[in-house]
Amino acid sequence: MAHCNKVTDRIDILGGGPAGSAAALAALREGARVRVIEKSRFPRHKVCGEFFSPEIAPELEQLGAWDAFLAAGPARVCRTALHFGGHSKITTKSSRLPDPAFGLSRYAFDLLLLDLAGAAGAEVSSETQESPLIVATGRSAKPTQRGQRLFGFKAHFEGPVDDAVELFFFDRCYVGVSCIEGGKTNVCGLAPESFLSRFGFEYDSIVTHSPALADRLQPLQRVTQWFSTGPLQYGQAFANAGDAYLAGDALSFVDPFTGSGLLAAVRSGAMAGKAAAIGQPVAEYLRDCRASLRQPFQVAGVLRRALEGGWAERLAPLAPSHLLFALTRPK
Ligand SMILES: Cc1cc2nc3c(=O)[nH]c(=O)nc-3n(C[C@H](O)[C@H](O)[C@H](O)COP(=O)(O)OP(=O)(O)OC[C@H]3O[C@@H](n4cnc5c(N)ncnc54)[C@H](O)[C@@H]3O)c2cc1C
């Protein structure tokens, strides 16, 4: 590999989410000086399904963050259940995960990773930086037509816990229900603005619109407010940003129903941190990212078209769930 020899004096990382903190930890491991610039005050809630794919374990282990992750008490998620259909016949596909996945709130996880980076020697600051070497600022969206835009929402609930991550697909929306630390359950959905506005953005009414989802939530009580985010846009996949290393959602935003965004963020963050520290050319870094992360994007694109075209319900019984899960993981 044609690495340039220049070792950067200090690596500035814009964004202290999972990608930015992973970048910091990886760069520190290469002996670099690091500064992380984060505009928000942590801990803070973040709209996310809070589902961590099983492959997160070796990624966090390599960064020296696995023990802290386990100490935060993540829930074990052992099964998936996908429910297709709103008021008509519900088709359900269930399967066991090949290895346990994890549920941990972003409130806990993002703080944990940024604190580890700070403890390992990163300077953490809220000052702005015009030309950071690593950009890990999360997803961005171009202006889109009102009504067509997608928004995400989430809240935490208490009540009986279950070891399945369940996804309910209805009316061009989907809502995930999955356990997290402390016996809580995270409920997180994504829906077009036109659908949300029919309910006046009242999320309690939205999640009870699907009878199957209403049944699932019936024994649970909401213990946080609803948080929302948007508009969401897929597609800024592996763009070249000149001399900067883009990581996480800033590099590519995969459809959340794959549950692989956090894994991709931690992995690309670690790759960016190492690349910046050893002076690997940005073009080579991008090539490595594409090879590692492209598959979930391609498969998610096909699945999204199936959902929007209304043929996912008919195809669902034909596609083995373990294959769908495997195809939406980074390599
Ligand atoms: C509705 C929804 C559900 C999801 N569910 C899941 C799931 O269950 N599992 C999964 O694996 N993935 C999920 N994802 C995807 C996951 O949330 C992202 O892939 C992940 O957050 C990306 O991490 P990141 O560090 O790249 O970006 P972010 O988590 O967005 O972090 C970026 C950080 O940069 C900071 N920042 C931004 N701009 C600046 C600036 N100018 N200066 C300083 N700081 C700045 C922000 O404050 C933020 O802390 C979901 C996404 C959505 C929208």
The ligand as an SDF file (V2000), in Angstrom:
LIG
                    3D

 53 58  0  0  0  0  0  0  0  0999 V2000
  -34.4800    6.3890   13.2020 C   0  0  0  0  0  0  0  0  0  0  0  0
  -33.1130    5.7570   13.2280 C   0  0  0  0  0  0  0  0  0  0  0  0
  -32.9430    4.5080   13.8220 C   0  0  0  0  0  0  0  0  0  0  0  0
  -31.6740    3.8980   13.8360 C   0  0  0  0  0  0  0  0  0  0  0  0
  -31.5260    2.7010   14.4470 N   0  0  0  0  0  0  0  0  0  0  0  0
  -30.3370    2.0740   14.4320 C   0  0  0  0  0  0  0  0  0  0  0  0
  -30.1480    0.8260   15.0900 C   0  0  0  0  0  0  0  0  0  0  0  0
  -31.0350    0.3060   15.7600 O   0  0  0  0  0  0  0  0  0  0  0  0
  -28.9230    0.2240   14.9870 N   0  0  0  0  0  0  0  0  0  0  0  0
  -27.9080    0.7740   14.2830 C   0  0  0  0  0  0  0  0  0  0  0  0
  -26.8310    0.1470   14.1920 O   0  0  0  0  0  0  0  0  0  0  0  0
  -28.0260    1.9830   13.6940 N   0  0  0  0  0  0  0  0  0  0  0  0
  -29.2160    2.6460   13.7590 C   0  0  0  0  0  0  0  0  0  0  0  0
  -29.3390    3.8780   13.1860 N   0  0  0  0  0  0  0  0  0  0  0  0
  -28.1780    4.4860   12.5540 C   0  0  0  0  0  0  0  0  0  0  0  0
  -27.2380    5.1020   13.6100 C   0  0  0  0  0  0  0  0  0  0  0  0
  -27.9740    5.9780   14.4260 O   0  0  0  0  0  0  0  0  0  0  0  0
  -26.1250    5.8620   12.8910 C   0  0  0  0  0  0  0  0  0  0  0  0
  -25.5520    5.0420   11.9150 O   0  0  0  0  0  0  0  0  0  0  0  0
  -25.0580    6.3450   13.8900 C   0  0  0  0  0  0  0  0  0  0  0  0
  -25.5910    7.2800   14.7930 O   0  0  0  0  0  0  0  0  0  0  0  0
  -23.9060    7.0120   13.1280 C   0  0  0  0  0  0  0  0  0  0  0  0
  -22.9490    7.4670   14.0330 O   0  0  0  0  0  0  0  0  0  0  0  0
  -22.0710    8.7690   13.6570 P   0  0  0  0  0  0  0  0  0  0  0  0
  -21.0880    8.9140   14.7380 O   0  0  0  0  0  0  0  0  0  0  0  0
  -21.6360    8.6740   12.2560 O   0  0  0  0  0  0  0  0  0  0  0  0
  -23.1090    9.9770   13.6740 O   0  0  0  0  0  0  0  0  0  0  0  0
  -23.9450   10.5720   14.8890 P   0  0  0  0  0  0  0  0  0  0  0  0
  -24.3470    9.5140   15.8300 O   0  0  0  0  0  0  0  0  0  0  0  0
  -25.0080   11.4000   14.2400 O   0  0  0  0  0  0  0  0  0  0  0  0
  -22.9150   11.5210   15.6540 O   0  0  0  0  0  0  0  0  0  0  0  0
  -22.4600   12.7080   15.0710 C   0  0  0  0  0  0  0  0  0  0  0  0
  -22.0170   13.6430   16.1830 C   0  0  0  0  0  0  0  0  0  0  0  0
  -21.4370   14.7960   15.5900 O   0  0  0  0  0  0  0  0  0  0  0  0
  -21.8640   15.9500   16.2820 C   0  0  0  0  0  0  0  0  0  0  0  0
  -21.7620   17.0600   15.3460 N   0  0  0  0  0  0  0  0  0  0  0  0
  -22.4590   17.2570   14.1990 C   0  0  0  0  0  0  0  0  0  0  0  0
  -22.0600   18.3880   13.5770 N   0  0  0  0  0  0  0  0  0  0  0  0
  -21.0850   18.9110   14.3510 C   0  0  0  0  0  0  0  0  0  0  0  0
  -20.2750   20.0890   14.2520 C   0  0  0  0  0  0  0  0  0  0  0  0
  -20.3890   20.9240   13.2050 N   0  0  0  0  0  0  0  0  0  0  0  0
  -19.3900   20.3450   15.2310 N   0  0  0  0  0  0  0  0  0  0  0  0
  -19.2530   19.4970   16.2920 C   0  0  0  0  0  0  0  0  0  0  0  0
  -19.9930   18.3680   16.4380 N   0  0  0  0  0  0  0  0  0  0  0  0
  -20.8870   18.0870   15.4840 C   0  0  0  0  0  0  0  0  0  0  0  0
  -23.2860   15.6210   16.7060 C   0  0  0  0  0  0  0  0  0  0  0  0
  -23.6640   16.4130   17.8220 O   0  0  0  0  0  0  0  0  0  0  0  0
  -23.1840   14.1290   17.0320 C   0  0  0  0  0  0  0  0  0  0  0  0
  -22.9010   13.9090   18.3980 O   0  0  0  0  0  0  0  0  0  0  0  0
  -30.5770    4.5380   13.2090 C   0  0  0  0  0  0  0  0  0  0  0  0
  -30.7480    5.7940   12.6260 C   0  0  0  0  0  0  0  0  0  0  0  0
  -31.9990    6.4070   12.6440 C   0  0  0  0  0  0  0  0  0  0  0  0
  -32.1560    7.7700   12.0210 C   0  0  0  0  0  0  0  0  0  0  0  0
  1  2  1  0
  2  3  1  0
  2 52  2  0
  3  4  2  0
  4  5  1  0
  4 50  1  0
  5  6  2  0
  6  7  1  0
  6 13  1  0
  7  8  2  0
  7  9  1  0
  9 10  1  0
 10 11  2  0
 10 12  1  0
 12 13  2  0
 13 14  1  0
 14 15  1  0
 14 50  1  0
 15 16  1  0
 16 17  1  0
 16 18  1  0
 18 19  1  0
 18 20  1  0
 20 21  1  0
 20 22  1  0
 22 23  1  0
 23 24  1  0
 24 25  2  0
 24 26  1  0
 24 27  1  0
 27 28  1  0
 28 29  2  0
 28 30  1  0
 28 31  1  0
 31 32  1  0
 32 33  1  0
 33 34  1  0
 33 48  1  0
 34 35  1  0
 35 36  1  0
 35 46  1  0
 36 37  1  0
 36 45  1  0
 37 38  2  0
 38 39  1  0
 39 40  1  0
 39 45  2  0
 40 41  1  0
 40 42  2  0
 42 43  1  0
 43 44  2  0
 44 45  1  0
 46 47  1  0
 46 48  1  0
 48 49  1  0
 50 51  2  0
 51 52  1  0
 52 53  1  0
M  END
$$$$
